[in-house]
Amino acid sequence: MKNLQQASERWKKEGTEYKTAINEWLDIIYIQKENPTTECPEEPRKDMGEYVLEQLIEHNKNGKHKEFRELFPPDNDPLSDLLDKPEWYQVRKVAMLEDNRIVAKMGDYYQWQGVYIIQDEKFTLIEDLVGFGFSHDKKYFAKVYDTKIDLHEGWDGAITATFELPDNATIEELEYDSIEVFTTGNQVVLITHRGIFVINENGFELIHRGLTSEIEDEDDEDDEEESKYQFLDYPHAALSPDDKYIVVGSQSSSHIILIEENQKWVETANIEQRSSYPHIACFNYKFDPPLLALSSCHFSRSGTLGVYVNQIEGLKASGYDMDSDALFVVDDRRWIFSMYPSASGFYMGSNDGYLWLKVSDEKSYYTHIGGTIMSIDVAPDRQHIVLGTVAGQVIVLRWQATDPVEGKNIRIDPYLITNLPVIDEKRYLFMSGNDPLIW
């Protein structure tokens, strides 16, 4: 116990010193609006990573995860090299239900995919479930299986509709990415690496597909089958809260906004991306007029556009040239993997391990988590934020109500890099070959 106690003391002491130093360094940038004259502080506890992870696993086996958290407050920075390994399941989507249960979907299309329900300290793997999605108001949930999609009124509610997959394909063949649900609860947008589809009781409509040349030999059934749905990189779609617009895109496209006419989804706007590859989109109807964020990526040259929704229809514009008053820049640096609308802007999960909250670069709020943030959801109480990361973690943050102080950041959690009053409340870790862990 002596060595454990010594390690705990070092973890806490060096951790708080490092967090204080880097927070003050960042304050020079974000409060004083100046460039620091010193190098960015470096994490001093990298040599502790393997030991701390071993102790986390051991304490969980013995039912002592609460004791472990007291000894070693959660922090990904010392474990960053270990968390960058393939044995961690990617947490691709998270949702917090009305009763505070968390739903978490594991795995990308080329990996094992499954869905867990997390209730306090209990984990339940839902048999045969591949993925899930929900309507803007969470009234309806879609549950995705290998050969069908069930729509439910509420997570535990009765099935209101069941849809077959396009052309009777399996979800594995389509290479599933995600799903969006209309607020009417009678249709869905299915996003896969073989195409993006609107599916309802009348069948399906392919609304975005990969670029392909015409099939030269129509008599060759194998070639025709292979060419029918070309592979898409970065397929994504966002459905507006009023069900009026669908934004679609992929690596080889622009940002394309669709509207329904005569029971078909047709293009109403086309926006050239800010960076190279369209990657994700998000509507925010908490603003007046409503906003749409469009992210594209190219490593350090990634960027996110903002678009005023009331100026969308008929818009042809370039995010590269910024040739329309309907466009503005939300962020001009970061590779964004997840977004969520807030009355304060867009929550943006980045590959630099930061959760950003912003509308423009004029004012940026942030919390550093560590590991690419793949999914964001906010609890019904509006006080809890749940995140899913590529490093196999479901992280619950809690807002702490505080009075703002001019020219000063109010930090509550001494172990977070942040300028927000948030607390790291709990972490769940999913690692191949291990039972789920609690930190």
Phi, psi and omega per residue, in radians:
M1 nan -0.464 -3.127
K2 -1.073 -0.817 3.139
N3 -1.118 -0.684 3.113
L4 -1.103 -0.752 -3.138
Q5 -1.161 -0.697 3.100
Q6 -1.113 -0.733 3.122
A7 -1.118 -0.698 3.128
S8 -1.091 -0.776 -3.139
E9 -1.085 -0.726 3.112
R10 -1.158 -0.746 3.141
W11 -0.982 -0.822 -3.102
K12 -1.238 -0.802 -3.075
K13 -1.120 -0.943 -3.101
E14 -1.207 -0.517 3.119
G15 -1.159 -0.843 -3.131
T16 -1.167 -0.642 3.114
E17 -1.120 -0.752 3.139
Y18 -1.159 -0.792 -3.115
K19 -1.114 -0.704 3.107
T20 -1.077 -0.783 -3.101
A21 -1.129 -0.786 -3.088
I22 -1.294 -0.576 3.062
N23 -1.113 -0.733 3.109
E24 -1.170 -0.605 3.089
W25 -1.125 -0.743 3.122
L26 -1.231 -0.528 3.102
D27 -1.067 -0.569 3.098
I28 -1.062 -0.655 -3.131
I29 -1.327 -0.848 -2.940
Y30 -1.637 -0.335 3.075
I31 -1.836 -0.888 -3.115
Q32 -1.404 -0.247 3.132
K33 1.014 0.724 3.132
E34 -2.232 2.895 3.041
N35 -1.581 2.246 3.119
P36 -1.057 2.558 3.123
T37 -1.606 -0.097 3.115
T38 -2.014 2.843 3.092
E39 -1.242 2.676 3.097
C40 -1.081 2.298 3.115
P41 -1.012 2.607 -3.113
E42 -1.963 2.554 3.116
E43 -1.114 2.157 -3.075
P44 -1.610 -0.027 -2.967
R45 -1.920 0.370 -3.097
K46 -1.026 -0.538 -3.118
D47 -1.240 -0.189 -3.126
M48 -1.616 -0.149 -2.974
G49 -0.957 -0.920 -3.073
E50 -1.116 -0.726 -3.140
Y51 -1.093 -0.805 -3.097
V52 -1.142 -0.703 3.103
L53 -1.122 -0.729 3.091
E54 -1.049 -0.741 3.137
Q55 -1.187 -0.624 3.083
L56 -1.057 -0.801 3.134
I57 -1.127 -0.769 -3.101
E58 -1.144 -0.776 3.139
H59 -1.134 -0.640 3.080
N60 -1.143 -0.700 3.112
K61 -1.045 -0.589 -3.096
N62 -1.644 0.150 3.115
G63 1.214 0.465 -3.068
K64 -2.048 0.668 -3.097
H65 -1.189 -0.535 3.104
K66 -1.165 -0.719 3.080
E67 -1.090 -0.713 3.140
F68 -1.098 -0.713 -3.137
R69 -1.089 -0.624 3.087
E70 -1.163 -0.674 -3.136
L71 -1.271 -0.708 -3.060
F72 -2.319 1.518 3.108
P73 -0.952 2.464 -3.031
P74 -0.977 2.382 3.132
D75 -2.891 2.078 -3.124
N76 -1.451 -0.360 -3.020
D77 -1.001 -0.795 3.125
P78 -1.211 -0.328 -3.088
L79 -1.764 0.139 -2.954
S80 -1.000 -0.679 -3.141
D81 -1.175 -0.597 -3.135
L82 -1.327 -0.590 -3.101
L83 -1.366 -0.123 -3.136
D84 -1.629 0.406 -3.089
K85 -1.885 2.700 -3.014
P86 -1.231 -0.198 -3.112
E87 -1.273 -0.195 3.070
W88 -1.459 2.253 3.073
Y89 -1.216 2.363 3.031
Q90 -1.285 2.240 3.063
V91 -1.633 1.804 -2.953
R92 -1.560 -0.405 3.133
K93 -2.694 2.452 3.085
V94 -2.318 2.690 3.041
A95 -2.622 2.484 3.047
M96 -1.896 2.167 -3.076
L97 -1.490 3.012 -3.095
E98 -1.015 -0.598 -3.104
D99 -1.629 0.262 3.082
N100 1.314 0.093 2.934
R101 -1.150 2.599 3.113
I102 -1.978 2.321 3.031
V103 -1.822 2.282 -3.083
A104 -2.349 2.175 3.129
K105 -1.738 2.235 -3.108
M106 -1.774 2.517 2.881
G107 1.608 2.451 3.013
D108 -1.495 3.095 -3.025
Y109 -1.076 -0.479 -3.087
Y110 -1.657 0.122 -3.115
Q111 -2.088 3.092 2.944
W112 -1.095 2.365 3.118
Q113 -2.121 2.367 3.132
G114 -2.794 2.922 -3.087
V115 -2.236 2.241 3.065
Y116 -1.860 2.549 2.866
I117 -1.814 2.211 3.121
I118 -1.940 2.110 3.104
Q119 -2.240 1.770 -3.067
D120 1.011 -1.813 -3.096
E121 -1.955 0.239 -3.112
K122 -1.915 2.344 3.125
F123 -2.037 2.272 3.110
T124 -2.218 2.080 3.066
L125 -1.492 2.133 -3.096
I126 -1.422 2.054 -3.037
E127 -1.074 2.273 3.032
D128 1.243 -0.054 -3.118
L129 -1.425 2.233 -3.077
V130 -1.681 -0.693 -3.089
G131 -2.841 3.091 -3.137
F132 -2.709 2.848 3.036
G133 -2.711 3.066 -3.098
F134 -2.673 2.792 3.099
S135 -1.272 2.911 -3.085
H136 -0.951 -0.680 -3.114
D137 -1.646 0.089 -3.129
K138 1.065 0.379 3.064
K139 -1.283 -0.619 -3.104
Y140 -2.105 2.446 3.074
F141 -2.116 2.446 2.998
A142 -1.811 2.330 3.052
K143 -2.024 2.167 -2.999
V144 -1.792 2.124 3.066
Y145 -1.960 3.112 -3.032
D146 -1.144 -0.511 -3.078
T147 -2.215 0.119 -3.098
K148 -2.790 2.928 3.026
I149 -2.219 2.159 3.053
D150 -1.777 2.340 3.029
L151 -1.802 2.323 -3.137
H152 -2.146 2.599 2.960
E153 -1.553 1.773 -2.961
G154 1.427 2.789 -3.098
W155 -1.080 -0.718 -3.081
D156 -1.714 0.056 -3.042
G157 -1.330 3.040 -3.139
A158 -1.140 2.684 3.072
I159 -1.244 2.186 3.128
T160 -1.724 -0.345 3.109
A161 -2.869 2.667 3.037
T162 -2.291 2.250 -3.114
F163 -2.037 2.429 2.963
E164 -1.352 2.787 3.092
L165 -1.446 2.735 -3.112
P166 -0.929 2.286 3.097
D167 0.955 0.489 3.138
N168 1.010 0.433 3.064
A169 -1.250 2.842 3.013
T170 -1.605 2.811 3.139
I171 -1.154 -0.496 3.078
E172 -1.193 -0.707 3.118
E173 -1.162 -0.645 3.134
L174 -1.342 -0.315 3.138
E175 1.081 1.297 -3.005
Y176 -1.061 2.427 3.027
D177 -1.998 -1.025 -3.055
S178 -2.879 3.126 -3.131
I179 -2.605 2.491 3.076
E180 -2.066 2.602 -3.073
V181 -2.113 2.298 3.078
F182 -1.166 2.583 -3.127
T183 -1.171 -0.334 3.063
T184 -1.284 -0.303 3.110
G185 1.302 0.258 -3.098
N186 -2.072 0.119 3.041
Q187 -2.801 2.879 -3.069
V188 -2.394 2.817 2.937
V189 -1.914 2.002 -3.136
L190 -1.724 2.101 -3.114
I191 -1.844 2.074 3.123
T192 -2.354 2.948 3.104
H193 -1.387 -0.002 3.057
R194 -1.949 0.177 3.092
G195 2.484 2.840 3.069
I196 -2.000 2.263 -2.965
F197 -2.238 2.520 2.837
V198 -1.715 2.215 -3.071
I199 -2.171 2.314 3.065
N200 -2.595 -2.942 -3.059
E201 -1.149 -0.292 3.129
N202 -1.571 -0.047 -3.119
G203 2.168 -2.475 -3.092
F204 -2.427 2.728 3.031
E205 -2.254 2.209 3.072
L206 -1.382 1.984 -3.049
I207 -1.845 -0.179 3.048
H208 -2.738 2.282 -3.093
R209 -2.380 2.888 3.082
G210 -1.283 2.686 3.107
L211 -1.250 2.363 -3.140
T212 -2.661 2.670 3.057
S213 -1.466 2.858 3.120
E214 -1.106 2.522 3.117
I215 -1.247 2.132 -3.043
E216 -1.336 -0.680 -3.069
D217 -2.027 1.659 -3.072
E218 -1.228 -0.252 3.130
D219 -1.407 -0.243 -3.130
D220 -1.534 1.686 -3.037
E221 -1.116 -0.597 -3.133
D222 -1.139 -0.764 3.123
D223 -1.129 -0.678 -3.116
E224 -1.141 -0.742 -3.139
E225 -1.140 -0.714 -3.115
E226 -1.165 -0.571 -3.032
S227 -1.588 -0.139 -3.000
K228 -1.069 -0.825 3.130
Y229 -2.182 1.797 -3.140
Q230 -1.290 2.665 -3.101
F231 -1.210 2.388 3.093
L232 -1.944 2.285 2.914
D233 -1.587 2.485 3.131
Y234 0.935 0.772 3.083
P235 -1.165 2.400 3.133
H236 -2.731 2.712 3.090
A237 -2.657 2.560 3.056
A238 -2.307 2.341 -3.121
L239 -1.855 2.241 3.140
S240 -1.178 2.628 -3.085
P241 -1.046 -0.397 3.093
D242 -1.660 0.165 3.130
D243 1.134 0.205 -3.028
K244 -1.429 -0.622 -3.049
Y245 -2.175 2.584 2.929
I246 -2.193 2.204 3.015
V247 -1.700 2.275 3.102
V248 -2.219 2.791 3.088
G249 -3.126 2.952 3.077
S250 -2.837 -3.125 -3.003
Q251 -1.001 -0.628 -3.041
S252 -1.715 0.160 -3.083
S253 -1.929 3.137 2.858
S254 -1.663 -3.026 2.973
H255 -1.442 2.091 -3.044
I256 -2.036 2.166 3.119
I257 -1.866 2.231 -3.077
L258 -1.913 2.635 3.034
I259 -2.369 2.639 -3.079
E260 -1.539 2.232 3.059
E261 -2.374 2.208 3.127
N262 0.917 0.759 3.089
Q263 1.111 0.405 3.028
K264 -2.286 2.517 3.102
W265 -1.560 2.090 -3.050
V266 -2.188 2.744 -3.112
E267 -1.252 2.258 3.045
T268 -2.033 -0.280 3.097
A269 -2.652 2.605 3.137
N270 -2.447 2.062 -3.048
I271 -2.144 2.102 3.065
E272 -1.151 2.378 -3.039
Q273 -1.176 2.756 3.097
R274 -1.261 -0.686 3.120
S275 -1.998 -2.696 -2.964
S276 -1.424 -0.806 -2.926
Y277 -2.198 1.992 3.034
P278 -0.955 2.409 -2.943
H279 -2.344 -0.600 -3.107
I280 -2.877 2.715 3.120
A281 -2.475 2.739 -3.121
C282 -2.717 2.267 3.024
F283 -1.540 2.567 3.067
N284 -2.356 1.741 -3.138
Y285 -1.633 0.213 3.055
K286 -1.432 -0.173 3.084
F287 -1.764 2.763 3.081
D288 -2.271 1.922 0.012
P289 -1.270 2.785 3.136
P290 -1.059 2.749 -3.109
L291 -2.087 2.771 3.018
L292 -2.325 2.249 3.078
A293 -1.819 2.361 -3.098
L294 -2.233 1.957 -3.087
S295 -1.817 2.464 3.032
S296 -2.348 2.757 -2.952
C297 -2.294 2.609 2.937
H298 -2.936 1.195 -3.141
F299 0.933 -2.111 -3.064
S300 -1.306 -0.160 -3.122
R301 -1.834 0.480 3.095
S302 -1.270 2.836 -3.131
G303 -2.844 2.724 3.123
T304 -2.230 2.199 3.092
L305 -1.619 2.636 2.903
G306 -1.935 2.469 -3.128
V307 -2.320 2.365 3.049
Y308 -1.389 2.107 -3.013
V309 -1.104 -0.567 -3.124
N310 -1.248 -0.055 3.080
Q311 -2.017 0.230 -3.036
I312 -1.241 -0.868 -2.916
E313 -1.071 2.188 -3.129
G314 1.441 0.054 -3.047
L315 -1.319 2.235 2.954
K316 -2.146 1.983 -3.010
A317 -2.614 2.918 -3.135
S318 -2.155 2.125 3.037
G319 -1.276 -0.375 3.087
Y320 -1.286 -0.763 -3.133
D321 -1.552 -0.306 -3.071
M322 0.897 0.985 -3.010
D323 -1.726 0.317 3.116
S324 -2.465 2.440 3.082
D325 -1.183 -0.236 3.107
A326 -1.298 -0.259 -3.073
L327 -1.792 2.595 2.923
F328 -2.604 2.924 -3.097
V329 -1.735 2.119 3.053
V330 -1.446 -0.789 -3.129
D331 -2.663 2.460 -3.070
D332 -2.124 0.432 -3.065
R333 -2.411 -0.605 -2.797
R334 -1.785 2.569 3.078
W335 -1.547 1.861 -3.008
I336 -1.666 2.315 -3.132
F337 -1.975 -0.252 -3.135
S338 -2.683 2.613 3.105
M339 -2.515 2.705 3.110
Y340 -2.624 2.389 -3.097
P341 -1.369 2.435 3.097
S342 -2.388 2.735 3.068
A343 -1.152 -0.266 3.119
S344 -1.729 -0.036 -3.132
G345 2.487 -2.545 3.087
F346 -1.949 2.184 2.850
Y347 -1.225 2.301 -3.075
M348 -2.320 2.051 3.104
G349 -1.599 2.164 -2.974
S350 -1.965 2.832 3.089
N351 -1.335 -0.097 3.063
D352 -1.533 0.136 3.107
G353 1.462 0.078 -3.131
Y354 -1.729 2.484 2.893
L355 -1.743 1.989 -3.120
W356 -1.753 2.636 3.012
L357 -2.321 1.965 -3.004
K358 -2.877 2.837 2.931
V359 -2.044 -0.473 3.092
S360 -2.688 3.057 -3.139
D361 -1.331 -0.059 -3.136
E362 -1.155 -0.599 3.111
K363 -2.518 2.115 -3.097
S364 -2.188 2.244 3.011
Y365 -1.891 2.565 -3.007
Y366 -2.667 2.697 2.947
T367 -2.456 2.224 3.136
H368 -1.572 2.206 -3.116
I369 -1.873 -0.761 -3.064
G370 1.656 2.096 -3.050
G371 1.650 2.420 -3.126
T372 -0.979 2.263 -3.108
I373 -1.565 1.970 -3.012
M374 -1.620 -0.371 -3.063
S375 -2.725 2.571 -3.114
I376 -2.380 2.386 2.977
D377 -2.531 2.696 3.121
V378 -2.039 2.363 -3.084
A379 -1.218 2.775 3.095
P380 -0.990 -0.484 3.135
D381 -1.354 -0.086 3.121
R382 1.093 0.168 -3.138
Q383 -1.901 -0.233 -3.127
H384 -2.054 2.404 3.058
I385 -2.046 2.298 3.094
V386 -2.003 2.358 -3.081
L387 -2.160 2.542 2.984
G388 -2.043 2.376 -3.063
T389 -2.146 2.809 3.108
V390 -1.204 -0.291 -3.137
A391 -1.583 0.460 2.999
G392 1.281 0.488 -3.061
Q393 -2.158 2.491 2.887
V394 -1.932 2.090 -3.013
I395 -2.068 2.263 3.114
V396 -1.888 2.086 3.052
L397 -1.867 2.593 3.120
R398 -2.207 2.303 3.048
W399 -1.274 2.417 3.029
Q400 -1.980 2.065 -3.100
A401 -1.143 2.193 3.123
T402 -2.491 2.784 3.058
D403 -1.545 2.262 -3.130
P404 -1.184 2.623 3.069
V405 -2.144 2.203 -3.083
E406 -1.034 2.273 3.076
G407 1.274 0.308 -3.131
K408 -2.519 2.471 3.041
N409 -1.561 2.395 3.121
I410 -1.782 1.838 -3.139
R411 -1.847 2.353 -3.122
I412 -1.779 -0.724 -3.047
D413 -1.648 1.989 -3.080
P414 -1.243 -0.142 -3.101
Y415 -1.839 0.189 3.118
L416 -1.966 2.503 2.912
I417 -1.548 1.901 -3.027
T418 -2.865 2.788 2.911
N419 -2.121 0.484 3.131
L420 -2.143 2.653 3.092
P421 -1.434 1.182 -3.136
V422 -2.052 2.677 3.138
I423 -2.142 2.348 3.014
D424 -1.310 1.843 -3.012
E425 -1.570 -0.726 -3.122
K426 -2.853 2.613 3.067
R427 -2.284 2.459 3.040
Y428 -2.089 2.304 -3.063
L429 -2.082 2.395 -3.077
F430 -2.145 2.005 -3.018
M431 -2.298 2.310 3.125
S432 -1.021 2.323 3.123
G433 1.519 -0.023 3.130
N434 -2.261 2.638 2.925
D435 -1.131 2.684 3.068
P436 -0.945 2.505 -3.075
L437 -1.925 2.650 3.070
I438 -2.058 2.335 3.117
W439 -2.265 nan nan
